[in-house]
Amino acid sequence: MAIDKCESELAGQLGSQSISPATGEWKHFSINSAGMKTVVLASRNAKKSAEIDELLSPYGIHVVSVQDFGNVPEVVEDGTTFAENAQKKACQTARHVGHWTIGEDSGLCVDALGSAPGVYSARYSGENADDEQNNDKLLEALADVPDDRRQAGYVCHVAVSDPAGDVRLEVEAGCRGRILRERRGTHGFGYDPLFLIPELHRTFGELGPVVKRHISHRARAFEQLIPRLVQLLRSDES
């Protein structure tokens, strides 16, 4: 319960601030959020869309999922890197919907597995795999790996395309942790219940969305992206 109190206090202190991965200093962006600008997210993952909308909405950017548009074909994620997949999702989707589009590709890279599952994180146990199946396969793959060799990192690459389908911005960030032997927590998605943040003694699955919004790989990538994205969207309107 002391940890719960600590997390609650941390969440209260964070408010609408962002943390700089480079300096570790908390800061506010002075961005006028009047008049929301809509940007499409090239993802049909409802939880991911909600998480990214929470990151961008304080800065006047509303995120809508490509799922909200009809007849937009699935992007084949056949890239060998997160960057290639993010670029492809952003460009192809932008050309179909005619809007500024964010392509985001992220995944888990486990040191003891040669950085697997990597770009195959979402389909680690098969094309139609769900989170539970992927987590089960990861636990099986690491069954004989000792605790001191279960280090891993989440990686997030973000590409932003203009309506014509040209990439205008790209960022990448990560978050290090360790893979547990059993699930803990019900928050988040993907491998979050297994991914322990050693400094907090909590998995992403145990951390509430307010805290995760400031320390995750995705949050760190968008912390880099936001000021540049806002400037780009403003220049597009002028």
PASEBA-1860 file (N, C-alpha, C; in nm, 3 decimals):
! residues 238
1> MAIDKCES> 0.079/-0.119/0.000/0.000/0.000/0.000/0.084/0.126/0.000 ~ 0.206/0.117/0.059/0.295/0.233/0.054/0.333/0.264/-0.089 ~ 0.352/0.157/-0.170/0.386/0.176/-0.310/0.270/0.241/-0.383 ~ 0.146/0.199/-0.351/0.029/0.260/-0.413/0.024/0.409/-0.384 ~ 0.054/0.445/-0.259/0.053/0.586/-0.221/0.161/0.662/-0.296 ~ 0.278/0.599/-0.310/0.388/0.662/-0.381/0.351/0.684/-0.527 ~ 0.289/0.583/-0.590/0.249/0.597/-0.730/0.146/0.706/-0.745 ~ 0.050/0.712/-0.651/-0.053/0.814/-0.657/0.007/0.954/-0.646
9> ELAGQLGS> 0.104/0.969/-0.555/0.169/1.098/-0.539/0.248/1.136/-0.665 ~ 0.316/1.035/-0.723/0.391/1.062/-0.845/0.299/1.105/-0.956 ~ 0.185/1.036/-0.971/0.089/1.072/-1.075/0.039/1.214/-1.055 ~ 0.016/1.252/-0.929/-0.032/1.386/-0.901/0.071/1.492/-0.934 ~ 0.198/1.459/-0.912/0.305/1.554/-0.941/0.326/1.572/-1.090 ~ 0.300/1.465/-1.169/0.328/1.471/-1.311/0.234/1.566/-1.383 ~ 0.104/1.557/-1.348/0.005/1.641/-1.414/0.015/1.629/-1.564 ~ 0.030/1.745/-1.633/0.040/1.746/-1.779/0.182/1.772/-1.824
17> QSISPATG> 0.279/1.738/-1.737/0.417/1.763/-1.773/0.472/1.650/-1.858 ~ 0.591/1.673/-1.913/0.662/1.571/-1.987/0.804/1.564/-1.936 ~ 0.863/1.443/-1.943/1.000/1.427/-1.896/1.093/1.414/-2.013 ~ 1.206/1.481/-2.005/1.306/1.472/-2.109/1.392/1.350/-2.086 ~ 1.393/1.252/-2.181/1.476/1.134/-2.164/1.624/1.170/-2.155 ~ 1.664/1.280/-2.220/1.806/1.315/-2.221/1.852/1.372/-2.087 ~ 1.768/1.457/-2.025/1.811/1.524/-1.903/1.741/1.472/-1.779 ~ 1.626/1.406/-1.796/1.550/1.360/-1.681/1.476/1.472/-1.611
25> EWKHFSIN> 1.473/1.591/-1.672/1.408/1.706/-1.610/1.263/1.716/-1.657 ~ 1.174/1.752/-1.563/1.033/1.771/-1.598/1.013/1.909/-1.657 ~ 0.928/1.918/-1.757/0.906/2.047/-1.820/0.765/2.054/-1.877 ~ 0.718/2.177/-1.901/0.591/2.201/-1.970/0.621/2.251/-2.110 ~ 0.539/2.212/-2.207/0.547/2.272/-2.339/0.447/2.387/-2.342 ~ 0.491/2.510/-2.382/0.396/2.619/-2.393/0.335/2.619/-2.531 ~ 0.230/2.538/-2.546/0.164/2.521/-2.674/0.016/2.552/-2.655 ~ -0.037/2.637/-2.742/-0.177/2.674/-2.734/-0.262/2.558/-2.786
33> SAGMKTVV> -0.348/2.504/-2.700/-0.428/2.388/-2.739/-0.565/2.428/-2.794 ~ -0.588/2.559/-2.814/-0.717/2.602/-2.867/-0.730/2.558/-3.012 ~ -0.842/2.495/-3.045/-0.866/2.449/-3.181/-0.792/2.320/-3.209 ~ -0.861/2.208/-3.191/-0.796/2.079/-3.205/-0.766/2.047/-3.351 ~ -0.648/1.996/-3.376/-0.607/1.951/-3.508/-0.616/1.799/-3.511 ~ -0.684/1.743/-3.611/-0.702/1.600/-3.619/-0.591/1.534/-3.699 ~ -0.534/1.428/-3.642/-0.431/1.350/-3.708/-0.473/1.203/-3.701 ~ -0.451/1.131/-3.809/-0.489/0.989/-3.816/-0.376/0.902/-3.765
41> LASRNAKK> -0.411/0.802/-3.686/-0.314/0.703/-3.642/-0.333/0.577/-3.726 ~ -0.226/0.534/-3.792/-0.232/0.416/-3.878/-0.226/0.288/-3.794 ~ -0.327/0.271/-3.711/-0.336/0.152/-3.626/-0.482/0.123/-3.598 ~ -0.515/-0.005/-3.593/-0.650/-0.047/-3.556/-0.655/-0.097/-3.412 ~ -0.547/-0.077/-3.340/-0.539/-0.117/-3.199/-0.603/-0.008/-3.114 ~ -0.721/-0.037/-3.059/-0.797/0.065/-2.985/-0.721/0.115/-2.863 ~ -0.652/0.026/-2.792/-0.579/0.067/-2.672/-0.461/0.158/-2.708 ~ -0.393/0.124/-2.817/-0.281/0.208/-2.860/-0.331/0.345/-2.904
49> SAEIDELL> -0.442/0.348/-2.977/-0.499/0.475/-3.023/-0.536/0.564/-2.905 ~ -0.598/0.504/-2.802/-0.637/0.580/-2.684/-0.514/0.634/-2.611 ~ -0.410/0.551/-2.601/-0.289/0.593/-2.531/-0.222/0.710/-2.603 ~ -0.215/0.705/-2.736/-0.152/0.812/-2.812/-0.238/0.938/-2.812 ~ -0.370/0.921/-2.815/-0.458/1.038/-2.805/-0.440/1.109/-2.671 ~ -0.420/1.033/-2.564/-0.395/1.093/-2.433/-0.264/1.172/-2.432 ~ -0.165/1.124/-2.506/-0.036/1.193/-2.511/-0.045/1.324/-2.589 ~ -0.127/1.328/-2.694/-0.130/1.443/-2.784/-0.241/1.544/-2.756
57> SPYGIHVV> -0.350/1.499/-2.697/-0.465/1.590/-2.677/-0.433/1.714/-2.594 ~ -0.343/1.708/-2.493/-0.312/1.831/-2.420/-0.248/1.939/-2.506 ~ -0.201/1.903/-2.625/-0.133/1.999/-2.712/-0.217/2.035/-2.833 ~ -0.347/2.009/-2.825/-0.438/2.051/-2.931/-0.443/1.959/-3.050 ~ -0.399/1.833/-3.032/-0.399/1.737/-3.142/-0.489/1.619/-3.104 ~ -0.591/1.599/-3.184/-0.684/1.488/-3.160/-0.649/1.373/-3.253 ~ -0.635/1.254/-3.198/-0.596/1.137/-3.275/-0.719/1.052/-3.304 ~ -0.737/1.017/-3.429/-0.843/0.924/-3.468/-0.778/0.802/-3.533
65> SVQDFGNV> -0.836/0.687/-3.510/-0.782/0.563/-3.565/-0.820/0.548/-3.712 ~ -0.733/0.483/-3.787/-0.765/0.451/-3.925/-0.890/0.363/-3.932 ~ -0.923/0.299/-3.821/-1.042/0.217/-3.812/-1.168/0.299/-3.837 ~ -1.161/0.430/-3.812/-1.276/0.518/-3.830/-1.302/0.552/-3.977 ~ -1.210/0.512/-4.065/-1.226/0.537/-4.207/-1.261/0.406/-4.278 ~ -1.347/0.415/-4.376/-1.386/0.294/-4.448/-1.293/0.260/-4.563 ~ -1.281/0.133/-4.591/-1.209/0.085/-4.709/-1.062/0.125/-4.714 ~ -0.998/0.133/-4.600/-0.853/0.156/-4.598/-0.785/0.021/-4.581
73> PEVVEDGT> -0.707/-0.022/-4.678/-0.647/-0.156/-4.670/-0.546/-0.168/-4.557 ~ -0.530/-0.288/-4.507/-0.428/-0.316/-4.406/-0.290/-0.296/-4.467 ~ -0.201/-0.239/-4.389/-0.062/-0.224/-4.432/0.014/-0.351/-4.395 ~ 0.081/-0.408/-4.492/0.161/-0.527/-4.466/0.290/-0.485/-4.396 ~ 0.306/-0.527/-4.272/0.423/-0.489/-4.194/0.536/-0.589/-4.219 ~ 0.601/-0.573/-4.333/0.706/-0.666/-4.372/0.846/-0.604/-4.361 ~ 0.856/-0.492/-4.291/0.986/-0.430/-4.272/1.072/-0.510/-4.176 ~ 1.202/-0.491/-4.185/1.295/-0.561/-4.096/1.329/-0.479/-3.973
81> TFAENAQK> 1.282/-0.354/-3.970/1.307/-0.266/-3.855/1.177/-0.196/-3.817 ~ 1.173/-0.144/-3.694/1.057/-0.066/-3.651/1.041/0.057/-3.740 ~ 1.153/0.117/-3.781/1.148/0.237/-3.864/1.081/0.210/-3.998 ~ 1.119/0.099/-4.063/1.060/0.067/-4.193/0.910/0.047/-4.182 ~ 0.866/-0.024/-4.080/0.722/-0.047/-4.062/0.646/0.081/-4.032 ~ 0.703/0.167/-3.947/0.637/0.293/-3.912/0.625/0.383/-4.035 ~ 0.730/0.391/-4.115/0.727/0.473/-4.236/0.620/0.422/-4.333 ~ 0.618/0.292/-4.351/0.523/0.233/-4.445/0.378/0.257/-4.402
89> KACQTARH> 0.352/0.240/-4.272/0.216/0.261/-4.222/0.174/0.406/-4.238 ~ 0.265/0.499/-4.207/0.232/0.641/-4.217/0.203/0.682/-4.361 ~ 0.292/0.644/-4.453/0.280/0.689/-4.593/0.160/0.628/-4.663 ~ 0.145/0.497/-4.653/0.035/0.431/-4.724/-0.101/0.476/-4.671 ~ -0.112/0.490/-4.540/-0.239/0.532/-4.483/-0.271/0.676/-4.519 ~ -0.172/0.763/-4.515/-0.193/0.904/-4.549/-0.246/0.920/-4.691 ~ -0.193/0.842/-4.783/-0.238/0.852/-4.922/-0.384/0.809/-4.937 ~ -0.427/0.716/-4.854/-0.566/0.669/-4.864/-0.664/0.765/-4.797
97> VGHWTIGE> -0.627/0.820/-4.682/-0.723/0.903/-4.607/-0.709/1.051/-4.636 ~ -0.594/1.093/-4.693/-0.576/1.234/-4.727/-0.559/1.324/-4.607 ~ -0.502/1.271/-4.499/-0.477/1.350/-4.378/-0.333/1.328/-4.330 ~ -0.288/1.419/-4.243/-0.163/1.394/-4.172/-0.180/1.264/-4.093 ~ -0.080/1.180/-4.100/-0.092/1.046/-4.042/0.033/1.008/-3.963 ~ 0.008/0.947/-3.849/0.115/0.894/-3.766/0.125/0.744/-3.786 ~ 0.243/0.699/-3.822/0.272/0.556/-3.827/0.362/0.522/-3.711 ~ 0.320/0.428/-3.629/0.398/0.394/-3.510/0.420/0.243/-3.507
105> DSGLCVDA> 0.544/0.204/-3.489/0.572/0.062/-3.473/0.657/0.045/-3.348 ~ 0.618/-0.049/-3.267/0.688/-0.069/-3.141/0.688/-0.216/-3.107 ~ 0.776/-0.253/-3.017/0.782/-0.392/-2.978/0.882/-0.415/-2.868 ~ 0.891/-0.539/-2.830/0.977/-0.581/-2.721/1.100/-0.653/-2.776 ~ 1.216/-0.615/-2.728/1.341/-0.678/-2.768/1.408/-0.737/-2.644 ~ 1.415/-0.868/-2.639/1.469/-0.938/-2.522/1.614/-0.978/-2.550 ~ 1.704/-0.934/-2.463/1.847/-0.956/-2.485/1.881/-1.103/-2.504 ~ 1.829/-1.189/-2.416/1.864/-1.331/-2.419/1.807/-1.403/-2.540
113> LGSAPGVY> 1.715/-1.339/-2.613/1.655/-1.400/-2.731/1.705/-1.335/-2.860 ~ 1.821/-1.269/-2.852/1.875/-1.204/-2.971/1.787/-1.091/-3.021 ~ 1.725/-1.018/-2.930/1.635/-0.904/-2.957/1.497/-0.945/-3.008 ~ 1.467/-1.075/-3.007/1.330/-1.119/-3.038/1.240/-1.087/-2.917 ~ 1.110/-1.072/-2.941/1.039/-1.087/-3.068/1.052/-0.968/-3.165 ~ 1.100/-0.853/-3.118/1.128/-0.741/-3.207/1.009/-0.699/-3.291 ~ 1.032/-0.686/-3.423/0.924/-0.639/-3.511/0.809/-0.739/-3.520 ~ 0.829/-0.859/-3.468/0.723/-0.959/-3.470/0.648/-0.965/-3.336
121> SARYSGEN> 0.665/-0.865/-3.252/0.607/-0.868/-3.117/0.457/-0.894/-3.117 ~ 0.384/-0.829/-3.206/0.238/-0.843/-3.206/0.192/-0.978/-3.258 ~ 0.277/-1.046/-3.332/0.240/-1.176/-3.390/0.345/-1.282/-3.355 ~ 0.399/-1.271/-3.236/0.507/-1.359/-3.192/0.466/-1.507/-3.196 ~ 0.343/-1.535/-3.159/0.297/-1.674/-3.156/0.206/-1.708/-3.274 ~ 0.203/-1.621/-3.376/0.121/-1.648/-3.494/0.053/-1.523/-3.545 ~ 0.007/-1.527/-3.670/-0.053/-1.410/-3.733/-0.175/-1.358/-3.660 ~ -0.255/-1.447/-3.603/-0.377/-1.405/-3.533/-0.362/-1.415/-3.382
129> ADDEQNND> -0.239/-1.402/-3.335/-0.212/-1.417/-3.192/-0.272/-1.303/-3.111 ~ -0.309/-1.333/-2.987/-0.351/-1.229/-2.895/-0.243/-1.211/-2.788 ~ -0.265/-1.114/-2.699/-0.165/-1.083/-2.598/-0.133/-1.203/-2.509 ~ -0.235/-1.276/-2.471/-0.214/-1.389/-2.381/-0.126/-1.495/-2.446 ~ -0.152/-1.524/-2.572/-0.072/-1.624/-2.643/0.073/-1.579/-2.659 ~ 0.092/-1.450/-2.690/0.227/-1.398/-2.704/0.303/-1.401/-2.572 ~ 0.235/-1.366/-2.465/0.299/-1.371/-2.334/0.335/-1.514/-2.295 ~ 0.247/-1.607/-2.325/0.275/-1.747/-2.296/0.400/-1.795/-2.371
137> KLLEALAD> 0.410/-1.758/-2.497/0.527/-1.801/-2.576/0.655/-1.739/-2.522 ~ 0.647/-1.612/-2.481/0.766/-1.546/-2.425/0.811/-1.615/-2.297 ~ 0.718/-1.646/-2.210/0.753/-1.715/-2.086/0.815/-1.851/-2.115 ~ 0.762/-1.919/-2.214/0.818/-2.050/-2.251/0.960/-2.035/-2.305 ~ 0.981/-1.934/-2.388/1.113/-1.913/-2.447/1.218/-1.878/-2.343 ~ 1.174/-1.814/-2.234/1.267/-1.771/-2.129/1.265/-1.863/-2.007 ~ 1.201/-1.976/-2.019/1.183/-2.065/-1.903/1.314/-2.102/-1.836 ~ 1.420/-2.123/-1.914/1.548/-2.165/-1.858/1.648/-2.052/-1.842
145> VPDDRRQA> 1.603/-1.928/-1.864/1.691/-1.813/-1.853/1.685/-1.758/-1.710 ~ 1.801/-1.748/-1.643/1.800/-1.700/-1.504/1.757/-1.554/-1.494 ~ 1.714/-1.516/-1.375/1.660/-1.381/-1.355/1.759/-1.271/-1.393 ~ 1.887/-1.294/-1.370/1.984/-1.188/-1.398/2.019/-1.175/-1.546 ~ 1.954/-1.257/-1.630/1.977/-1.247/-1.775/1.847/-1.224/-1.851 ~ 1.746/-1.170/-1.784/1.615/-1.150/-1.847/1.591/-1.003/-1.882 ~ 1.698/-0.928/-1.907/1.684/-0.787/-1.944/1.619/-0.774/-2.082 ~ 1.543/-0.666/-2.097/1.472/-0.642/-2.223/1.446/-0.493/-2.239
153> GYVCHVAV> 1.408/-0.455/-2.358/1.374/-0.316/-2.382/1.257/-0.304/-2.478 ~ 1.168/-0.212/-2.447/1.064/-0.174/-2.542/1.123/-0.067/-2.634 ~ 1.089/-0.072/-2.762/1.132/0.028/-2.860/1.010/0.083/-2.931 ~ 1.010/0.213/-2.955/0.900/0.277/-3.027/0.958/0.369/-3.134 ~ 0.918/0.347/-3.257/0.956/0.436/-3.367/0.830/0.501/-3.422 ~ 0.834/0.633/-3.441/0.719/0.708/-3.489/0.758/0.784/-3.616 ~ 0.676/0.769/-3.719/0.694/0.845/-3.843/0.566/0.923/-3.870 ~ 0.580/1.046/-3.915/0.465/1.130/-3.947/0.469/1.163/-4.095
161> SDPAGDVR> 0.358/1.134/-4.163/0.347/1.162/-4.306/0.249/1.275/-4.331 ~ 0.279/1.357/-4.431/0.182/1.458/-4.473/0.075/1.391/-4.558 ~ -0.032/1.463/-4.593/-0.141/1.400/-4.669/-0.100/1.342/-4.804 ~ 0.013/1.389/-4.857/0.059/1.339/-4.987/0.133/1.206/-4.974 ~ 0.164/1.167/-4.851/0.232/1.040/-4.831/0.383/1.051/-4.817 ~ 0.432/1.170/-4.781/0.575/1.191/-4.763/0.607/1.203/-4.614 ~ 0.707/1.127/-4.567/0.746/1.133/-4.426/0.812/1.268/-4.397 ~ 0.763/1.335/-4.293/0.815/1.467/-4.257/0.885/1.468/-4.122
169> LEVEAGCR> 0.854/1.372/-4.037/0.915/1.364/-3.904/0.938/1.219/-3.867 ~ 1.045/1.193/-3.791/1.068/1.060/-3.736/1.141/1.071/-3.602 ~ 1.104/0.987/-3.508/1.173/0.979/-3.379/1.173/0.833/-3.334 ~ 1.266/0.800/-3.245/1.269/0.667/-3.186/1.317/0.678/-3.043 ~ 1.257/0.599/-2.955/1.296/0.598/-2.814/1.273/0.459/-2.756 ~ 1.331/0.436/-2.639/1.317/0.306/-2.575/1.302/0.316/-2.425 ~ 1.276/0.202/-2.365/1.259/0.192/-2.220/1.310/0.054/-2.178 ~ 1.402/0.051/-2.082/1.462/-0.075/-2.040/1.393/-0.132/-1.917
177> GRILRERR> 1.395/-0.266/-1.908/1.334/-0.333/-1.794/1.378/-0.478/-1.790 ~ 1.298/-0.561/-1.724/1.329/-0.703/-1.710/1.200/-0.783/-1.720 ~ 1.209/-0.903/-1.779/1.092/-0.988/-1.797/1.075/-1.079/-1.675 ~ 0.958/-1.073/-1.614/0.928/-1.156/-1.498/0.890/-1.298/-1.541 ~ 0.868/-1.384/-1.442/0.830/-1.523/-1.469/0.679/-1.543/-1.464 ~ 0.606/-1.441/-1.423/0.460/-1.449/-1.420/0.402/-1.310/-1.438 ~ 0.279/-1.304/-1.486/0.213/-1.177/-1.511/0.180/-1.105/-1.380 ~ 0.190/-0.972/-1.385/0.150/-0.889/-1.271/0.081/-0.764/-1.323
185> GTHGFGYD> -0.045/-0.746/-1.282/-0.118/-0.626/-1.319/-0.208/-0.646/-1.440 ~ -0.305/-0.557/-1.454/-0.404/-0.568/-1.561/-0.409/-0.444/-1.651 ~ -0.323/-0.346/-1.624/-0.322/-0.226/-1.709/-0.244/-0.253/-1.836 ~ -0.262/-0.162/-1.934/-0.183/-0.169/-2.055/-0.223/-0.282/-2.148 ~ -0.129/-0.322/-2.232/-0.155/-0.428/-2.330/-0.021/-0.487/-2.372 ~ -0.026/-0.584/-2.462/0.097/-0.646/-2.507/0.167/-0.721/-2.394 ~ 0.295/-0.695/-2.378/0.377/-0.765/-2.278/0.385/-0.688/-2.146 ~ 0.300/-0.588/-2.129/0.307/-0.501/-2.011/0.303/-0.576/-1.877
193> PLFLIPEL> 0.221/-0.681/-1.862/0.217/-0.750/-1.732/0.346/-0.825/-1.697 ~ 0.434/-0.844/-1.794/0.560/-0.915/-1.770/0.680/-0.821/-1.763 ~ 0.661/-0.696/-1.805/0.774/-0.603/-1.820/0.791/-0.521/-1.692 ~ 0.894/-0.554/-1.616/0.920/-0.488/-1.487/1.010/-0.368/-1.505 ~ 0.970/-0.256/-1.444/1.057/-0.138/-1.434/1.129/-0.149/-1.300 ~ 1.257/-0.186/-1.299/1.327/-0.214/-1.172/1.323/-0.098/-1.073 ~ 1.334/0.026/-1.124/1.337/0.141/-1.034/1.207/0.159/-0.957 ~ 1.096/0.114/-1.015/0.966/0.131/-0.951/0.915/0.001/-0.888
201> HRTFGELG> 0.985/-0.110/-0.914/0.942/-0.241/-0.862/0.801/-0.275/-0.908 ~ 0.764/-0.227/-1.023/0.632/-0.250/-1.079/0.643/-0.285/-1.226 ~ 0.550/-0.365/-1.276/0.540/-0.387/-1.419/0.456/-0.275/-1.480 ~ 0.464/-0.262/-1.613/0.376/-0.168/-1.681/0.231/-0.207/-1.657 ~ 0.206/-0.335/-1.638/0.070/-0.380/-1.611/0.018/-0.337/-1.476 ~ 0.109/-0.306/-1.384/0.068/-0.259/-1.251/0.063/-0.108/-1.241 ~ 0.128/-0.039/-1.333/0.130/0.106/-1.329/0.006/0.164/-1.395 ~ -0.051/0.266/-1.334/-0.166/0.333/-1.392/-0.126/0.410/-1.516
209> PVVKRHIS> -0.224/0.448/-1.599/-0.194/0.515/-1.726/-0.124/0.649/-1.710 ~ -0.149/0.721/-1.601/-0.085/0.852/-1.583/0.066/0.837/-1.571 ~ 0.110/0.739/-1.492/0.253/0.718/-1.476/0.315/0.663/-1.604 ~ 0.251/0.564/-1.663/0.304/0.506/-1.786/0.315/0.610/-1.896 ~ 0.224/0.707/-1.896/0.222/0.809/-1.999/0.349/0.894/-1.998 ~ 0.428/0.884/-1.891/0.548/0.966/-1.880/0.678/0.887/-1.885 ~ 0.673/0.756/-1.867/0.798/0.681/-1.859/0.812/0.573/-1.965 ~ 0.708/0.545/-2.040/0.714/0.434/-2.136/0.795/0.474/-2.259
217> HRARAFEQ> 0.831/0.374/-2.338/0.901/0.395/-2.465/0.819/0.486/-2.557 ~ 0.687/0.465/-2.558/0.600/0.545/-2.644/0.594/0.689/-2.593 ~ 0.585/0.706/-2.462/0.582/0.841/-2.406/0.711/0.915/-2.437 ~ 0.824/0.847/-2.428/0.953/0.911/-2.454/0.968/0.948/-2.601 ~ 0.916/0.863/-2.690/0.920/0.896/-2.832/0.833/1.018/-2.862 ~ 0.714/1.022/-2.804/0.625/1.134/-2.831/0.670/1.261/-2.761 ~ 0.746/1.247/-2.653/0.803/1.367/-2.589/0.898/1.438/-2.686 ~ 0.970/1.360/-2.765/1.057/1.418/-2.868/0.975/1.472/-2.985
225> LIPRLVQL> 0.868/1.401/-3.018/0.790/1.434/-3.137/0.702/1.557/-3.121 ~ 0.640/1.573/-3.006/0.533/1.671/-2.988/0.570/1.813/-3.031 ~ 0.679/1.873/-2.979/0.706/2.012/-3.019/0.730/2.027/-3.169 ~ 0.794/1.929/-3.230/0.820/1.934/-3.374/0.692/1.914/-3.454 ~ 0.606/1.824/-3.405/0.479/1.800/-3.473/0.389/1.922/-3.467 ~ 0.380/1.985/-3.351/0.297/2.104/-3.337/0.347/2.214/-3.431 ~ 0.479/2.233/-3.434/0.536/2.335/-3.523/0.506/2.303/-3.670 ~ 0.517/2.176/-3.707/0.490/2.135/-3.844/0.344/2.158/-3.882
233> LRSDES> 0.251/2.123/-3.793/0.110/2.141/-3.823/0.073/2.288/-3.829 ~ 0.137/2.369/-3.746/0.113/2.514/-3.751/0.161/2.573/-3.884 ~ 0.280/2.531/-3.928/0.333/2.584/-4.052/0.248/2.540/-4.172 ~ 0.187/2.424/-4.161/0.100/2.375/-4.268/-0.025/2.459/-4.280 ~ -0.072/2.519/-4.170/-0.193/2.600/-4.172/-0.166/2.742/-4.217 ~ -0.041/2.786/-4.207/-0.010/2.926/-4.238/0.008/2.948/-4.387
END
